[in-house]
Structure formats: structure tokens, C-alpha cells
Amino acid sequence: MTPSPPNFNARTRELLLDLIWRQWSVLGVAGHGAKEPNWIVDIEALVLITTVHGRSDPRLFDEMLDWLWGNAQWVNVQRLRNIQKRLTLGDSRVLAAIADWLSQRTTLSKWKVLAKDPEPVEYPESLFRLSDMRELPWRGEPDPIFVRHGLQRGPVEQRGMSRPPNPRSAAVLSWKLRSLFGVQARCEFLLWLLTHERGHPAEIARATYYFSRTAEDTLREFAASGLVRGTPTGRAISYWVKPEEWFFLRSWDQPRGFPRWIDWPRFFHFQEKLMSVAKTEMSPLLQSSELRRAFEQLLPVLEDGDLRTAFKASRNDNGTEFTAVLTRDVEGLYAAL
């Protein structure tokens, strides 16, 4: 049976929330069991997408806070800012409130750069909302930090149930590199090299959300070690590694090599943009037209994120059929994870 067009947002949101829970569970959040994935979690992208969809799932939001309180030192704040600026991913006001809350810990002072001074708000809105955007009631005294950012919620109650990532999980390879080499751009460049055949500095910088010059300088330094190779291709240099020389990093049984790298920021950004135009109050035909327009505008994002092949939807799908095909594409994308 062809899904009705207005269900696009509901279905996408359902799949996305389940994925967000799975990723936080991999990192050590309690209470949501899932099979071990063969892809790598992007911590910064996960924080950003949760500032949006955690608002419709208070338990998810507070489990994220619980994990961040004990593990936020592993988040690359500079990279998080880079992603937010390039893709406008996440809710900036919610992120500022989280950063302000985390800054209570002196060991997390680096988060202060995200805790922007909020503009005065006469009537703070509820932090938590239902899926239809109606405000979710809350109890108790409002949390003063969130109120300062124009968001009302009850006091944050830390359960202390979250744990650091399990180093034997392939999905936390990014975190493992940070624990070995520090929370810095070098880890992202090495992670990309371990999970791809080869690439130029500009390509690697775009995929990891850093500047090309940073990637170029770092990759040149990597090559001096002899463990990263550089091959001239025209005026540029293509960098690559022999995976077997890095297998000392493997502490997992599956996959047999290195896990799958996914451009999660662009993955999330793409769906956020589609959901923002698929308004339920639209007629099915208008909604399909808006989705088609947004989809075509987002094709460069899919190309950059190496996600284009997952979609069969095209301008050849007429009328509301475009929404039906796009919905099936999104379901297929999640089923492959």
C-alpha cells in the first residue's frame, strides 16, 4: 500500500529517533539495547541532531545530558561549531543552554564558547514538545540555566547511569583515536584515511568539516611517518594508507577490517531540510511539490555525503508519487544501517 504523503515526516522522525537512540547507546547511554553496528558514530553530529529531536523525547534529551556530564571532554567543540556553521544543523539556542549547563564543571570550560549570552525573553517557551510541536507540560521549579536561554523545563536530574564508550566496539573508533592522540583534527583525518581508499586534502577537509589548509599541512606531516603514503596526481597529492599496518587499533571481532564511515552531518542535514518543508497542513500535491524542490536543491549535499545512490526518487516521479518513492528511499536508507 502506498503511504499517504502526510506520513513522510512522521515516518522519517520515527526512524531518525530510533537511530539517535542506537547511536547514544553505542556511546554508553543506558536503557536502549541495540545490535552492534558496523558504522562509526560521529559524536558532534549526534549532539547537534539531538538538540532538535531530543525536544520531542525528554528521556533521550536527559540521557544525552547525563552522558555529556561525564564524557563531554571527548567532544570536539571546534568541529561541532564547524558543522553547525556549514550545515546549520541543530538548534543553536538549545545547544547554548546545554553548553552553559556543562560549563558548571571547570573541566568542561571549553564549552563556554558555545554558551552565547542569550537575548532577554519575556515568555520562555517549553523545551520539550510533542511531535506536533505542542508544548509538553513540565513539573517542579524551572531550571535557571535553561530559563536564561528562553527555555523552560524542570530541574535536570542526573541519573549517573551513562558509561564511557566500550573500546572493543568498532563503532567508537573515532573516540578511540581521540583517546590515543587527543581531541583534534588529526584524528578525523586519520579516521577518514582508515575507511577510504585514498583522497586529496580538499576532499578530506570537506568530508571532515575542516579547512583545506589544515588538512593539507596535517597530511603532509602524516606522510613523514611512513605510515601514510602520498602519491602525486597532477598538481595535487592523493593520500592513502595500508589498512593492515593499522590493524593494531582493532579490538573488535566484526567487521574484519575497519568499520563503515558515514557522513552523518550531511545525512542528518538532508532529512532535517526535507522535514522542514513537508508541512502536514499542505495538500498532498503541494507537499510533494515542495519535497521535490527541496530534494533537487539538496542533491549536492547527497553527492558530498556519498549518499546519492541510496535514492531512486527523481523528477520523473509525478504528483504525489514523488513523496511515496522518497519515503521508501528513506526507509531503505535506514534499513541498510
C-alpha positions as CSV (number, residue, x, y, z in Angstrom):
1,M,0.0,0.0,0.0
2,T,1.4,3.4,-1.0
3,P,2.0,5.6,2.1
4,S,0.0,8.7,2.2
5,P,2.1,11.9,1.6
6,P,1.4,13.5,5.0
7,N,3.1,10.5,6.7
8,F,6.5,11.4,5.3
9,N,7.5,13.5,8.4
10,A,6.1,11.0,10.9
11,R,7.8,8.1,9.4
12,T,11.2,9.9,9.0
13,R,11.0,11.2,12.5
14,E,10.3,7.7,13.9
15,L,13.3,6.2,12.0
16,L,15.5,9.1,13.0
17,L,14.7,8.9,16.7
18,D,15.4,5.2,16.8
19,L,18.8,5.8,15.1
20,I,19.7,8.5,17.5
21,W,18.9,6.2,20.4
22,R,21.0,3.5,18.9
23,Q,24.0,5.8,18.5
24,W,23.8,7.1,22.0
25,S,23.5,3.5,23.3
26,V,26.7,2.7,21.4
27,L,28.5,5.6,23.2
28,G,27.4,4.3,26.6
29,V,23.9,5.8,27.3
30,A,21.8,3.4,29.4
31,G,18.5,1.9,28.6
32,H,18.3,1.3,24.8
33,G,19.7,-2.0,23.7
34,A,20.7,-2.5,20.0
35,K,22.9,-4.8,18.0
36,E,26.5,-3.8,17.4
37,P,26.6,-1.6,14.2
38,N,29.3,-1.8,11.5
39,W,29.5,2.0,11.1
40,I,31.2,4.8,13.1
41,V,29.4,7.2,15.4
42,D,30.0,10.9,14.8
43,I,29.8,12.4,18.3
44,E,29.4,16.0,17.2
45,A,26.7,15.3,14.6
46,L,24.9,13.2,17.2
47,V,24.9,16.0,19.8
48,L,23.6,18.5,17.2
49,I,20.7,16.4,15.9
50,T,19.7,15.6,19.5
51,T,19.3,19.3,20.2
52,V,16.4,19.1,17.7
53,H,14.8,15.7,18.1
54,G,15.6,15.3,21.8
55,R,13.0,18.0,22.4
56,S,10.2,15.5,21.5
57,D,11.8,12.8,23.7
58,P,12.7,14.1,27.2
59,R,14.2,10.9,28.2
60,L,16.6,10.9,25.3
61,F,17.5,14.5,25.9
62,D,18.3,13.9,29.6
63,E,20.2,10.7,28.8
64,M,22.4,12.8,26.5
65,L,22.9,15.4,29.3
66,D,23.8,12.5,31.7
67,W,26.4,11.2,29.2
68,L,27.8,14.6,28.4
69,W,28.3,15.5,32.1
70,G,30.8,12.6,32.4
71,N,32.2,12.5,28.9
72,A,31.9,15.9,27.2
73,Q,35.7,16.2,27.2
74,W,35.7,13.8,24.2
75,V,33.5,16.1,22.1
76,N,35.5,18.3,19.6
77,V,33.8,21.6,20.2
78,Q,35.6,23.3,17.3
79,R,34.5,20.6,14.9
80,L,30.9,20.9,16.3
81,R,31.0,24.6,15.6
82,N,32.3,24.0,12.1
83,I,29.5,21.5,11.3
84,Q,26.9,23.9,12.7
85,K,28.1,26.8,10.6
86,R,28.4,24.9,7.4
87,L,25.1,23.0,7.6
88,T,23.1,24.9,10.1
89,L,22.5,21.6,11.8
90,G,21.0,21.6,15.3
91,D,19.0,24.1,17.5
92,S,21.5,26.8,18.4
93,R,19.5,28.1,21.4
94,V,19.2,24.6,22.9
95,L,23.0,24.0,22.2
96,A,23.8,27.2,24.0
97,A,21.8,26.2,27.0
98,I,23.5,22.8,27.1
99,A,26.9,24.4,26.9
100,D,26.0,26.8,29.7
101,W,24.9,23.9,31.8
102,L,28.0,21.9,31.1
103,S,30.2,24.9,31.9
104,Q,29.3,24.5,35.6
105,R,32.1,21.9,35.5
106,T,35.5,23.6,35.4
107,T,36.9,20.7,33.4
108,L,34.5,21.5,30.6
109,S,35.3,25.2,30.3
110,K,35.9,24.8,26.5
111,W,32.1,24.6,26.2
112,K,31.8,28.2,27.2
113,V,32.5,29.3,23.7
114,L,29.1,27.8,22.7
115,A,27.2,29.3,25.7
116,K,26.3,32.6,24.0
117,D,24.8,35.4,26.0
118,P,21.1,34.9,25.4
119,E,18.8,37.7,24.4
120,P,16.2,38.5,27.0
121,V,12.9,36.6,26.5
122,E,9.8,37.8,28.3
123,Y,8.0,34.4,28.0
124,P,10.3,31.4,27.8
125,E,8.9,28.5,25.7
126,S,8.8,24.9,26.8
127,L,12.0,23.0,26.0
128,F,10.1,19.8,25.4
129,R,7.4,19.4,22.7
130,L,5.1,16.7,21.3
131,S,5.8,15.6,17.7
132,D,3.1,18.0,16.5
133,M,5.0,20.9,18.2
134,R,2.5,21.4,21.1
135,E,4.3,22.2,24.4
136,L,4.8,19.3,26.8
137,P,3.9,20.1,30.4
138,W,6.6,20.0,33.0
139,R,6.7,19.9,36.8
140,G,8.7,21.5,39.5
141,E,10.8,24.7,39.6
142,P,12.2,25.7,36.3
143,D,15.9,25.0,35.7
144,P,17.5,28.5,35.9
145,I,20.2,27.8,33.3
146,F,17.7,26.8,30.6
147,V,15.3,29.6,31.5
148,R,18.2,32.0,30.9
149,H,18.2,30.8,27.4
150,G,14.4,31.2,27.0
151,L,13.6,27.5,27.5
152,Q,11.5,26.2,30.4
153,R,12.0,22.7,31.8
154,G,12.1,21.1,35.2
155,P,15.4,20.7,37.1
156,V,17.9,18.4,35.4
157,E,18.2,15.2,37.4
158,Q,21.4,13.3,36.7
159,R,21.0,9.5,37.0
160,G,24.7,8.8,36.6
161,M,23.9,5.7,34.6
162,S,25.9,6.5,31.5
163,R,29.3,5.0,30.9
164,P,32.3,5.8,28.7
165,P,32.3,4.1,25.3
166,N,33.4,0.5,25.1
167,P,36.8,0.4,23.4
168,R,36.0,-3.0,22.0
169,S,33.3,-1.6,19.8
170,A,34.2,-0.8,16.2
171,A,31.5,2.0,16.2
172,V,33.5,4.1,18.6
173,L,36.7,4.2,16.5
174,S,36.6,8.0,16.4
175,W,36.5,8.1,20.2
176,K,39.3,5.6,20.4
177,L,41.6,7.7,18.2
178,R,40.8,10.7,20.3
179,S,41.7,8.9,23.5
180,L,45.1,7.9,21.9
181,F,46.0,11.1,20.1
182,G,43.9,13.9,21.7
183,V,40.7,15.6,20.6
184,Q,42.0,17.3,17.5
185,A,41.6,17.4,13.7
186,R,44.4,14.8,13.2
187,C,42.0,12.1,14.5
188,E,39.4,13.0,11.9
189,F,41.8,12.9,9.0
190,L,43.3,9.6,10.1
191,L,39.8,8.1,10.6
192,W,38.9,9.1,7.0
193,L,42.1,7.5,5.6
194,L,41.4,4.3,7.5
195,T,38.0,4.0,6.0
196,H,38.6,5.1,2.4
197,E,40.9,4.1,-0.4
198,R,42.6,7.4,-1.0
199,G,41.8,11.1,-1.2
200,H,43.0,14.7,-1.8
201,P,43.3,17.2,1.1
202,A,40.4,19.3,-0.2
203,E,38.2,16.2,-0.4
204,I,39.2,15.0,3.1
205,A,38.7,18.5,4.6
206,R,35.2,18.8,3.1
207,A,34.2,15.4,4.5
208,T,35.6,16.1,8.0
209,Y,34.5,19.8,8.3
210,Y,37.9,21.4,8.4
211,F,39.7,23.9,6.2
212,S,41.7,22.6,3.3
213,R,44.9,24.2,4.5
214,T,44.6,22.4,7.8
215,A,44.1,19.0,6.1
216,E,47.0,19.7,3.6
217,D,49.5,20.6,6.4
218,T,48.5,17.7,8.6
219,L,48.5,15.1,5.8
220,R,52.0,16.2,4.8
221,E,53.1,15.6,8.3
222,F,51.4,12.2,8.4
223,A,53.3,11.2,5.2
224,A,56.6,11.9,7.0
225,S,55.9,9.0,9.3
226,G,55.9,6.5,6.5
227,L,52.6,5.1,7.6
228,V,50.6,7.4,5.4
229,R,51.5,7.5,1.7
230,G,51.3,10.4,-0.7
231,T,51.0,9.9,-4.4
232,P,51.2,13.0,-6.8
233,T,48.2,13.1,-9.1
234,G,48.6,16.2,-11.3
235,R,49.1,19.3,-9.2
236,A,47.6,17.6,-6.1
237,I,48.7,14.8,-3.8
238,S,46.5,11.8,-3.1
239,Y,47.0,10.3,0.4
240,W,46.3,6.7,1.4
241,V,47.2,4.1,4.0
242,K,47.7,0.3,4.0
243,P,44.9,-0.8,6.4
244,E,46.8,-3.9,7.6
245,E,49.5,-1.6,9.0
246,W,46.9,0.0,11.3
247,F,45.2,-3.2,12.5
248,F,46.7,-2.8,15.9
249,L,43.8,-0.4,16.5
250,R,41.3,-3.3,16.0
251,S,39.9,-4.6,19.3
252,W,36.6,-5.9,17.8
253,D,35.6,-9.2,16.2
254,Q,33.3,-7.7,13.5
255,P,33.8,-6.2,11.0
256,R,37.0,-7.9,10.0
257,G,38.6,-4.7,8.8
258,F,37.7,-1.1,9.7
259,P,34.0,-0.1,10.2
260,R,31.9,1.9,7.7
261,W,32.4,5.7,7.6
262,I,29.2,7.6,7.1
263,D,28.9,11.4,6.6
264,W,26.4,11.7,9.5
265,P,26.2,15.5,9.5
266,R,25.0,15.6,5.8
267,F,22.9,12.5,6.5
268,F,21.0,14.4,9.3
269,H,21.0,17.7,7.5
270,F,19.4,16.3,4.4
271,Q,16.5,14.8,6.4
272,E,16.0,17.9,8.5
273,K,15.7,20.1,5.4
274,L,13.1,17.7,3.9
275,M,11.0,17.6,7.1
276,S,11.1,21.4,7.3
277,V,9.2,21.7,4.0
278,A,6.8,18.8,4.3
279,K,4.1,20.6,6.3
280,T,1.2,18.5,7.3
281,E,-1.3,21.3,6.6
282,M,-0.3,21.3,2.9
283,S,-2.3,19.4,0.3
284,P,-0.7,16.1,-0.7
285,L,0.1,17.6,-4.1
286,L,1.7,20.8,-2.8
287,Q,3.6,18.8,-0.2
288,S,5.0,16.5,-2.9
289,S,5.9,19.6,-5.0
290,E,7.8,21.1,-2.1
291,L,9.6,17.9,-1.3
292,R,10.7,17.6,-4.9
293,R,12.0,21.2,-5.0
294,A,13.9,20.7,-1.7
295,F,15.3,17.3,-2.8
296,E,16.7,18.8,-6.0
297,Q,18.3,21.7,-4.1
298,L,19.9,19.1,-1.7
299,L,21.4,16.9,-4.3
300,P,24.9,18.5,-3.8
301,V,24.6,17.5,-0.1
302,L,23.9,14.0,-1.1
303,E,26.8,13.9,-3.5
304,D,29.2,15.3,-0.9
305,G,28.0,12.8,1.6
306,D,28.2,9.9,-0.9
307,L,24.5,9.2,-0.3
308,R,23.1,9.9,-3.8
309,T,23.0,6.2,-4.8
310,A,20.6,5.4,-2.0
311,F,17.8,7.4,-3.6
312,K,15.6,6.4,-6.6
313,A,13.3,9.4,-6.3
314,S,13.6,11.8,-9.3
315,R,11.7,14.5,-11.2
316,N,10.2,11.7,-13.3
317,D,8.0,10.7,-10.4
318,N,4.8,12.7,-11.0
319,G,2.4,14.2,-8.5
320,T,2.2,12.6,-5.1
321,E,4.1,9.6,-6.3
322,F,7.3,11.5,-5.6
323,T,6.5,11.6,-1.8
324,A,5.8,7.8,-1.8
325,V,9.1,7.0,-3.6
326,L,11.1,9.3,-1.4
327,T,9.5,7.8,1.7
328,R,10.5,4.3,0.5
329,D,14.0,5.6,-0.2
330,V,14.4,6.9,3.3
331,E,13.1,3.6,4.8
332,G,15.6,1.8,2.6
333,L,18.4,4.0,3.8
334,Y,17.7,3.2,7.4
335,A,17.2,-0.5,6.7
336,A,20.8,-0.6,5.3
337,L,22.3,0.8,8.5
